[in-house]
């Protein structure tokens, strides 16, 4: 929740979209997932993003957070 002087954040934007999809799906999780995937695909195309597959081997961490 934001105060009077705060600007909306990306989290607020995502929350609005998620709540709208939830209302549209009327509790049907399959419809919710389908709609969410369509929204994501639209943005992927619009922003020119590509899907990067996860690494096939676990990534070793060196303890530095990197």
C-alpha positions, 0 to 999 in steps of 0.5 A, a space after each residue: 500500500 502506498 502513501 500520498 507521496 509515493 509513486 506506484 512501483 512495478 510491484 504495484 503494477 504487477 499486483 493490479 494485473 494479477 488481481 484483474 486476471 484473478 477476477 477474470 478467471 473466477 477462481 479457475 486456476 487453469 484459466 488464470 494460468 492461460 491468461 497469465 501466459 498470454 500476457 507474458 508472451 505479449 510482453 516478451 514479444 513487445 520488449 523483444 525478450 528471449 527465453 533463456 533456458 536454465 543451466 543443465 548443470 547446477 551453478 556452483 556458488 562461490 559464497 560471494 553472492 555472485 
